[in-house]
């Protein structure tokens, strides 16, 4: 999206757009969400930088609520690059949508009495190519070292800064600046027969070292020099933090209290109700979210552009607080809106923008490898899809390196597999959790980047068939 200008050739400040939209509203209630985005990226292939880019964008969402004899209805309209002349038609479109809609099942009074955010009237934060000032020269050194070592590096680095301004007719004036950075680096042998991947999540690229990642990938390509073919089967498997994140993010997306109470998910109790309070893991694992988690900070209030599943436009601005979803191995919370909390009798627990698994362990993945008699070490998972919501059975593929561990050492690379596993079962069978570290999910990194996970040792991990992928 491009930033467009209003009259006099200057773009309205986001907070001014919010205030103007609220002034224009004739609905019983109104929520306005203005988002200003800037992003920069680098891409490379074959040890050569290929492209770089800078983009700016602005989006606006207006939620109108209209009361009636049968209940309150809501209408939502979202558009990009809205000029001042286009603002009133957008507000009227949201009001018309609300009048045309039936009563909203999730209707609740709009959130009120949340303190004004500092800096609500300040300009949005912006990223720029300067975020790569330290990273880019190190990446160039990594290219040279990879070239000398007979490796080819491919990948991309992306940094985005989104400033969100949320205002409501009930007086809320909230703001959050969200930096999101990702790095994906892939190393290949010149014949493309061997491939290894590493990814990192970052807020500002000051903590990302491409030289260290290249060194890690060089080791993995060395492991792949020896090839071992293994059949499908159940193997003791070391899941690295990125793979654990991909599994538990999907579990988090499936942890709706309402769905569980209605008997439709793995968190439903046979005979009725939910599995809250039930022990899911033998290890003292805690799965949690916290908007203030250092390095993984995320929005401390609900930002909902639509209603459905576990979000409600009526909850916009609702505070998001630290929540233990699993505590000491026991299921402790399921996600709820104010509406679904009322239906289920459970506490209000909105989803957050980060996810952390604490396992109590302090060993690195390398140390867990050294303690393995025989098993598999994965690099990452991809193409994850749901097979059975009642058990949360997932299927997917391994990618970019599956390694055989024998007597504490990696002895070669094996073929890729399709797996069939439920993350809930994985937590229940895990016999060891390593040290929790920030990680980038490979499969869900386009949607969910703020995660910290340990490696997990899982006996009898189900590699259901052999995959021919690299």
VEXDREN-2710 file (C-alpha; in Angstrom, 1 decimal):
% VEXDREN-2710
k/r/px/py/pz
1/UNK/0.0/0.0/0.0
2/UNK/1.2/3.5/-0.7
3/UNK/0.7/6.5/1.6
4/UNK/-1.7/8.9/0.0
5/UNK/-2.2/12.6/0.8
6/UNK/-5.1/14.7/1.8
7/UNK/-5.7/18.3/0.9
8/UNK/-2.7/20.7/0.9
9/UNK/-0.5/17.7/-0.2
10/UNK/0.3/16.4/3.3
11/UNK/-1.0/13.2/4.9
12/UNK/-3.2/13.5/7.9
13/UNK/-1.5/12.2/11.0
14/UNK/-3.0/8.8/12.1
15/UNK/-4.4/10.2/15.3
16/UNK/-6.1/13.0/13.4
17/UNK/-7.7/10.5/11.1
18/UNK/-9.0/8.6/14.1
19/UNK/-10.4/11.7/15.7
20/UNK/-12.0/12.9/12.5
21/UNK/-13.7/9.6/11.9
22/UNK/-15.1/9.5/15.4
23/UNK/-16.4/13.1/14.9
24/UNK/-18.2/12.0/11.7
25/UNK/-19.8/8.9/13.2
26/UNK/-23.6/9.0/13.7
27/UNK/-23.7/5.4/15.0
28/UNK/-24.5/4.5/18.6
29/UNK/-20.9/3.3/19.0
30/UNK/-17.7/3.6/16.9
31/UNK/-14.2/2.1/16.9
32/UNK/-11.5/3.4/14.6
33/UNK/-8.2/1.6/14.0
34/UNK/-5.5/3.5/12.0
35/UNK/-2.3/1.6/11.1
36/UNK/0.8/3.2/9.6
37/UNK/3.3/0.7/8.2
38/UNK/6.8/1.0/6.9
39/UNK/9.0/-1.9/5.8
40/UNK/12.4/-2.6/4.3
41/UNK/13.8/-5.8/2.9
42/UNK/16.9/-7.4/1.4
43/UNK/17.0/-10.6/-0.8
44/UNK/19.9/-12.6/-2.0
45/UNK/20.7/-15.7/-4.1
46/UNK/23.9/-17.6/-4.9
47/UNK/25.9/-15.4/-2.5
48/UNK/24.8/-12.2/-4.2
49/UNK/22.4/-9.5/-3.1
50/UNK/19.6/-9.4/-5.7
51/UNK/17.0/-6.9/-4.5
52/UNK/16.2/-4.4/-1.8
53/UNK/13.1/-2.4/-1.2
54/UNK/11.3/0.2/1.0
55/UNK/7.6/0.6/1.3
56/UNK/5.1/2.6/3.2
57/UNK/1.4/2.0/3.8
58/UNK/-1.6/3.1/5.7
59/UNK/-4.8/1.2/6.6
60/UNK/-8.0/2.3/8.3
61/UNK/-10.8/0.2/9.8
62/UNK/-14.1/1.7/11.1
63/UNK/-16.4/-0.4/13.3
64/UNK/-19.9/1.0/13.7
65/UNK/-22.4/-0.4/16.2
66/UNK/-26.1/0.3/16.1
67/UNK/-28.6/-0.7/18.7
68/UNK/-32.1/-2.1/17.9
69/UNK/-35.0/-3.8/19.5
70/UNK/-33.5/-7.2/18.9
71/UNK/-29.9/-6.3/19.9
72/UNK/-26.8/-4.5/18.8
73/UNK/-25.5/-4.9/15.3
74/UNK/-22.0/-4.1/14.0
75/UNK/-20.6/-3.1/10.6
76/UNK/-17.0/-3.1/9.7
77/UNK/-15.2/-1.5/6.7
78/UNK/-11.5/-1.6/6.1
79/UNK/-9.7/0.3/3.4
80/UNK/-6.1/1.3/2.6
81/UNK/-4.7/4.8/1.9
82/UNK/-7.9/6.7/2.9
83/UNK/-7.8/10.4/2.0
84/UNK/-9.7/13.1/4.0
85/UNK/-12.3/13.2/1.2
86/UNK/-12.8/9.5/1.4
87/UNK/-13.1/9.3/5.2
88/UNK/-16.8/10.3/5.5
89/UNK/-18.0/7.8/2.9
90/UNK/-16.0/5.1/4.7
91/UNK/-17.7/5.9/8.0
92/UNK/-21.1/6.0/6.3
93/UNK/-20.4/2.6/4.7
94/UNK/-19.6/1.1/8.1
95/UNK/-22.9/2.5/9.5
96/UNK/-24.8/1.2/6.6
97/UNK/-23.3/-2.3/7.0
98/UNK/-24.3/-2.2/10.7
99/UNK/-27.9/-1.2/9.8
100/UNK/-28.1/-4.0/7.2
101/UNK/-26.7/-6.6/9.6
102/UNK/-28.7/-8.7/12.1
103/UNK/-27.9/-8.5/15.8
104/UNK/-24.3/-9.4/16.6
105/UNK/-24.0/-12.5/18.7
106/UNK/-20.9/-11.2/20.3
107/UNK/-22.3/-7.8/21.1
108/UNK/-21.0/-6.2/24.3
109/UNK/-20.7/-2.6/25.5
110/UNK/-17.6/-1.1/23.9
111/UNK/-14.6/-1.1/26.2
112/UNK/-14.1/2.0/28.3
113/UNK/-11.9/3.3/31.1
114/UNK/-8.5/2.3/29.7
115/UNK/-5.8/5.0/30.3
116/UNK/-4.7/7.0/27.2
117/UNK/-1.5/5.7/25.7
118/UNK/1.6/7.9/25.9
119/UNK/2.4/9.4/22.5
120/UNK/-1.1/8.9/21.0
121/UNK/-0.7/12.3/19.2
122/UNK/2.9/11.7/18.2
123/UNK/3.9/10.8/14.6
124/UNK/4.1/7.1/13.8
125/UNK/7.4/5.2/14.2
126/UNK/9.2/4.3/11.0
127/UNK/11.8/1.8/9.9
128/UNK/14.4/2.6/7.2
129/UNK/17.4/0.9/5.5
130/UNK/19.5/2.1/8.4
131/UNK/18.2/-0.9/10.3
132/UNK/20.5/-3.0/8.2
133/UNK/23.6/-0.8/8.8
134/UNK/25.4/-3.5/10.9
135/UNK/23.7/-6.5/9.4
136/UNK/24.4/-5.8/5.6
137/UNK/28.3/-5.7/5.9
138/UNK/28.3/-8.9/7.9
139/UNK/26.1/-10.5/5.3
140/UNK/28.6/-9.5/2.7
141/UNK/31.3/-11.2/4.7
142/UNK/29.1/-14.3/5.0
143/UNK/28.8/-14.4/1.2
144/UNK/32.5/-14.3/0.8
145/UNK/33.1/-17.0/3.3
146/UNK/30.4/-19.2/1.9
147/UNK/31.8/-18.8/-1.6
148/UNK/35.3/-19.8/-0.4
149/UNK/33.7/-22.8/1.4
150/UNK/31.8/-24.0/-1.6
151/UNK/28.4/-23.1/-0.3
152/UNK/25.6/-21.0/-1.9
153/UNK/23.5/-18.7/0.4
154/UNK/19.9/-17.8/-0.4
155/UNK/17.5/-15.9/1.7
156/UNK/15.9/-12.6/2.8
157/UNK/15.8/-10.2/5.6
158/UNK/12.7/-8.1/6.4
159/UNK/11.9/-5.4/8.9
160/UNK/8.5/-3.8/9.5
161/UNK/7.3/-1.2/11.9
162/UNK/3.6/-0.8/12.4
163/UNK/2.1/2.0/14.5
164/UNK/-1.5/1.2/15.6
165/UNK/-3.8/4.0/16.8
166/UNK/-7.1/2.9/18.3
167/UNK/-9.9/5.3/19.3
168/UNK/-13.5/4.7/20.4
169/UNK/-16.6/6.6/21.1
170/UNK/-16.2/5.5/24.7
171/UNK/-13.0/7.6/25.0
172/UNK/-10.2/5.1/24.4
173/UNK/-7.1/6.5/22.8
174/UNK/-4.5/3.7/22.5
175/UNK/-1.3/3.4/20.5
176/UNK/1.2/0.6/20.0
177/UNK/4.4/0.5/17.9
178/UNK/5.3/-3.0/16.8
179/UNK/8.7/-3.8/15.2
180/UNK/8.9/-7.1/13.4
181/UNK/12.1/-8.5/11.9
182/UNK/12.8/-11.8/10.3
183/UNK/15.8/-13.4/8.7
184/UNK/15.7/-16.7/6.7
185/UNK/19.0/-18.1/5.5
186/UNK/19.4/-21.2/3.3
187/UNK/22.7/-22.8/2.4
188/UNK/23.0/-25.2/-0.5
189/UNK/25.7/-27.3/-2.0
190/UNK/26.6/-26.3/-5.6
191/UNK/24.8/-29.4/-6.9
192/UNK/21.7/-28.4/-4.8
193/UNK/21.5/-32.0/-3.4
194/UNK/22.2/-30.7/0.2
195/UNK/20.3/-27.9/1.9
196/UNK/20.2/-26.4/5.4
197/UNK/18.1/-23.6/6.8
198/UNK/18.2/-21.3/9.8
199/UNK/15.9/-18.4/10.8
200/UNK/15.9/-15.7/13.3
201/UNK/13.3/-13.3/14.7
202/UNK/14.4/-9.9/15.8
203/UNK/13.2/-6.4/16.7
204/UNK/16.0/-4.4/15.2
205/UNK/18.7/-6.7/13.6
206/UNK/21.3/-5.7/16.2
207/UNK/21.2/-9.2/17.6
208/UNK/21.4/-11.2/14.3
209/UNK/24.8/-12.5/13.2
210/UNK/24.8/-13.8/9.6
211/UNK/28.4/-15.1/10.0
212/UNK/27.4/-17.2/12.9
213/UNK/24.4/-18.5/11.0
214/UNK/26.6/-19.4/8.0
215/UNK/28.9/-21.3/10.3
216/UNK/26.0/-23.2/11.7
217/UNK/24.8/-24.1/8.2
218/UNK/28.2/-25.1/7.1
219/UNK/28.3/-27.7/9.8
220/UNK/24.9/-29.0/8.8
221/UNK/25.9/-29.3/5.1
222/UNK/29.0/-31.2/6.4
223/UNK/26.7/-33.6/8.2
224/UNK/24.8/-34.2/5.0
225/UNK/27.9/-35.5/3.2
226/UNK/26.9/-38.9/4.4
227/UNK/23.4/-40.0/3.3
228/UNK/21.5/-42.7/5.2
229/UNK/18.1/-43.9/3.9
230/UNK/15.6/-44.8/6.7
231/UNK/12.1/-46.2/6.4
232/UNK/9.0/-44.6/7.8
233/UNK/8.4/-45.4/11.5
234/UNK/8.5/-44.0/15.0
235/UNK/11.8/-42.5/16.1
236/UNK/13.1/-40.7/19.2
237/UNK/13.2/-37.2/17.8
238/UNK/14.8/-34.0/18.9
239/UNK/12.5/-31.2/17.8
240/UNK/14.4/-27.8/17.6
241/UNK/12.8/-24.7/19.0
242/UNK/11.5/-23.6/15.5
243/UNK/9.6/-26.9/15.1
244/UNK/8.2/-26.7/18.6
245/UNK/7.0/-23.2/17.9
246/UNK/5.2/-24.2/14.7
247/UNK/3.4/-27.0/16.5
248/UNK/2.4/-24.9/19.5
249/UNK/1.3/-21.9/17.5
250/UNK/-1.2/-24.1/15.8
251/UNK/-2.3/-25.5/19.1
252/UNK/-2.8/-22.0/20.4
253/UNK/-4.9/-21.1/17.4
254/UNK/-7.0/-24.2/18.2
255/UNK/-7.5/-23.4/21.9
256/UNK/-10.9/-21.7/21.7
257/UNK/-12.9/-22.1/25.0
258/UNK/-16.2/-22.0/23.1
259/UNK/-15.2/-24.7/20.7
260/UNK/-13.9/-26.8/23.5
261/UNK/-17.1/-26.3/25.6
262/UNK/-19.2/-27.3/22.5
263/UNK/-17.3/-30.6/22.2
264/UNK/-15.4/-29.8/19.0
265/UNK/-11.7/-29.8/19.9
266/UNK/-9.0/-31.7/21.5
267/UNK/-9.6/-29.6/24.6
268/UNK/-13.2/-30.9/25.0
269/UNK/-13.9/-33.2/27.9
270/UNK/-15.7/-36.4/27.1
271/UNK/-19.2/-36.1/28.3
272/UNK/-19.2/-32.3/28.3
273/UNK/-17.1/-29.3/29.4
274/UNK/-13.5/-28.6/28.8
275/UNK/-10.2/-30.2/29.9
276/UNK/-9.2/-27.2/32.0
277/UNK/-7.2/-28.4/35.1
278/UNK/-6.2/-31.7/33.3
279/UNK/-2.6/-32.6/33.1
280/UNK/-1.3/-32.5/29.5
281/UNK/2.4/-32.9/30.0
282/UNK/4.5/-35.1/32.3
283/UNK/7.2/-32.4/32.3
284/UNK/6.5/-29.2/34.3
285/UNK/5.9/-27.2/31.1
286/UNK/4.4/-23.7/31.1
287/UNK/3.0/-22.3/27.9
288/UNK/2.4/-18.6/28.3
289/UNK/1.9/-15.2/26.6
290/UNK/3.0/-11.8/28.0
291/UNK/2.9/-8.5/26.1
292/UNK/5.8/-7.3/28.2
293/UNK/8.1/-10.3/27.6
294/UNK/11.6/-8.8/26.9
295/UNK/12.5/-9.0/23.3
296/UNK/9.0/-10.4/22.4
297/UNK/6.9/-7.3/23.3
298/UNK/3.5/-7.1/21.6
299/UNK/0.3/-5.1/21.7
300/UNK/-1.0/-4.8/25.3
301/UNK/-4.6/-4.4/24.1
302/UNK/-7.0/-6.2/21.7
303/UNK/-6.9/-5.0/18.1
304/UNK/-9.7/-6.8/16.2
305/UNK/-10.6/-5.9/12.6
306/UNK/-13.4/-8.4/12.5
307/UNK/-15.4/-10.8/14.7
308/UNK/-15.2/-14.5/14.5
309/UNK/-13.5/-17.4/16.3
310/UNK/-11.7/-15.9/19.3
311/UNK/-11.8/-12.2/18.5
312/UNK/-14.6/-9.7/18.7
313/UNK/-14.7/-6.1/17.4
314/UNK/-16.6/-5.2/20.6
315/UNK/-13.4/-6.1/22.5
316/UNK/-11.2/-3.6/20.8
317/UNK/-9.0/-1.9/23.4
318/UNK/-9.5/-4.6/26.0
319/UNK/-6.2/-5.0/28.0
320/UNK/-4.2/-8.1/27.2
321/UNK/-2.3/-9.3/30.2
322/UNK/0.2/-12.1/31.0
323/UNK/-1.5/-15.5/30.8
324/UNK/-0.4/-19.0/31.5
325/UNK/-2.2/-21.3/29.0
326/UNK/-0.5/-24.4/30.4
327/UNK/0.9/-24.1/33.9
328/UNK/3.2/-26.8/35.3
329/UNK/1.9/-29.2/32.7
330/UNK/-1.8/-28.6/33.4
331/UNK/-4.2/-26.9/31.0
332/UNK/-4.9/-23.5/32.7
333/UNK/-6.6/-21.2/30.2
334/UNK/-8.4/-21.3/26.9
335/UNK/-8.8/-18.3/24.7
336/UNK/-12.0/-16.3/25.2
337/UNK/-13.6/-13.1/24.2
338/UNK/-15.9/-11.3/26.6
339/UNK/-18.8/-13.0/24.8
340/UNK/-17.4/-16.5/24.9
341/UNK/-16.3/-16.1/28.5
342/UNK/-19.9/-15.4/29.3
343/UNK/-21.1/-18.4/27.4
344/UNK/-18.6/-20.8/29.1
345/UNK/-18.3/-19.3/32.5
346/UNK/-14.5/-19.0/32.1
347/UNK/-12.3/-16.0/32.7
348/UNK/-11.8/-13.5/29.8
349/UNK/-8.5/-14.5/28.2
350/UNK/-7.8/-12.8/24.8
351/UNK/-5.1/-14.2/22.6
352/UNK/-1.7/-12.3/22.6
353/UNK/0.9/-11.7/19.9
354/UNK/3.6/-13.9/21.5
355/UNK/4.0/-17.4/22.8
356/UNK/6.6/-18.8/25.2
357/UNK/7.2/-22.3/26.4
358/UNK/9.2/-22.7/29.6
359/UNK/10.4/-26.2/30.3
360/UNK/12.8/-25.8/33.1
361/UNK/15.7/-27.3/31.2
362/UNK/19.1/-25.6/30.6
363/UNK/20.7/-27.8/28.0
364/UNK/21.2/-26.5/24.5
365/UNK/20.1/-28.5/21.5
366/UNK/23.8/-29.6/20.9
367/UNK/23.9/-30.8/24.5
368/UNK/20.7/-32.8/24.0
369/UNK/22.3/-34.4/20.9
370/UNK/25.3/-35.4/23.0
371/UNK/22.9/-37.2/25.4
372/UNK/21.1/-39.1/22.6
373/UNK/21.9/-42.8/22.0
374/UNK/20.0/-43.0/18.7
375/UNK/17.5/-40.7/17.2
376/UNK/16.7/-38.0/14.7
377/UNK/17.5/-34.3/14.8
378/UNK/15.2/-32.1/12.8
379/UNK/15.8/-28.8/11.2
380/UNK/12.3/-27.5/10.7
381/UNK/8.7/-28.4/9.7
382/UNK/6.6/-27.1/6.8
383/UNK/3.3/-27.5/5.0
384/UNK/1.5/-28.2/8.2
385/UNK/-2.1/-29.1/7.9
386/UNK/-4.9/-30.3/10.2
387/UNK/-6.1/-33.8/9.9
388/UNK/-8.5/-34.2/12.8
389/UNK/-9.6/-31.3/15.0
390/UNK/-11.0/-33.7/17.7
391/UNK/-7.4/-34.8/18.4
392/UNK/-5.6/-31.9/16.8
393/UNK/-3.8/-34.4/14.6
394/UNK/-1.5/-32.5/12.2
395/UNK/0.4/-33.6/9.2
396/UNK/3.4/-32.0/7.6
397/UNK/6.8/-32.5/6.1
398/UNK/10.4/-32.2/7.4
399/UNK/12.6/-29.9/5.4
400/UNK/16.2/-28.8/4.9
401/UNK/17.9/-31.5/6.9
402/UNK/17.0/-34.5/9.0
403/UNK/20.0/-35.9/10.8
404/UNK/20.8/-39.3/12.3
405/UNK/22.2/-39.1/15.8
406/UNK/24.2/-42.2/17.1
407/UNK/26.0/-42.4/20.4
408/UNK/25.8/-38.7/21.0
409/UNK/27.1/-37.6/17.5
410/UNK/25.4/-36.7/14.3
411/UNK/26.6/-39.4/11.8
412/UNK/24.8/-38.3/8.6
413/UNK/21.7/-37.0/7.0
414/UNK/18.6/-39.1/6.4
415/UNK/15.7/-38.7/4.0
416/UNK/12.8/-36.4/4.7
417/UNK/9.5/-37.6/6.1
418/UNK/5.9/-36.8/6.3
419/UNK/4.8/-36.7/10.0
420/UNK/1.5/-37.3/11.7
421/UNK/1.4/-35.9/15.3
422/UNK/-0.8/-33.9/17.6
423/UNK/1.0/-31.1/19.5
424/UNK/-1.0/-32.1/22.6
425/UNK/0.3/-35.7/22.3
426/UNK/3.8/-34.4/21.7
427/UNK/3.7/-32.4/24.9
428/UNK/2.4/-35.4/26.8
429/UNK/5.2/-37.7/25.6
430/UNK/8.1/-35.3/25.7
431/UNK/10.8/-36.6/28.1
432/UNK/13.1/-33.6/28.1
433/UNK/12.9/-29.9/27.4
434/UNK/16.0/-27.9/26.7
435/UNK/16.8/-24.2/27.2
436/UNK/14.1/-21.8/26.1
437/UNK/15.3/-19.4/23.4
438/UNK/13.8/-17.0/20.9
439/UNK/13.0/-18.7/17.6
440/UNK/11.4/-18.1/14.2
441/UNK/8.7/-20.5/13.2
442/UNK/9.4/-21.8/9.7
443/UNK/5.8/-22.5/8.7
444/UNK/3.9/-19.7/10.4
445/UNK/6.6/-17.0/10.3
446/UNK/4.5/-14.9/7.9
447/UNK/1.8/-14.6/10.6
448/UNK/3.4/-15.2/14.0
449/UNK/7.0/-14.3/14.7
450/UNK/7.3/-13.7/18.4
451/UNK/8.1/-17.0/20.0
452/UNK/10.5/-18.5/22.5
453/UNK/10.7/-22.3/22.8
454/UNK/13.0/-25.1/24.0
455/UNK/14.0/-28.1/22.0
456/UNK/12.0/-31.1/23.0
457/UNK/13.0/-34.8/23.1
458/UNK/10.0/-36.9/21.9
459/UNK/10.1/-40.7/21.9
460/UNK/8.2/-42.5/19.1
461/UNK/7.6/-39.4/17.0
462/UNK/5.5/-40.7/14.1
463/UNK/7.3/-40.4/10.7
464/UNK/4.4/-41.8/8.7
465/UNK/6.0/-41.9/5.3
466/UNK/9.1/-41.0/3.4
467/UNK/9.2/-37.7/1.6
468/UNK/11.4/-37.0/-1.5
469/UNK/11.8/-33.3/-0.7
470/UNK/15.1/-31.7/0.0
END
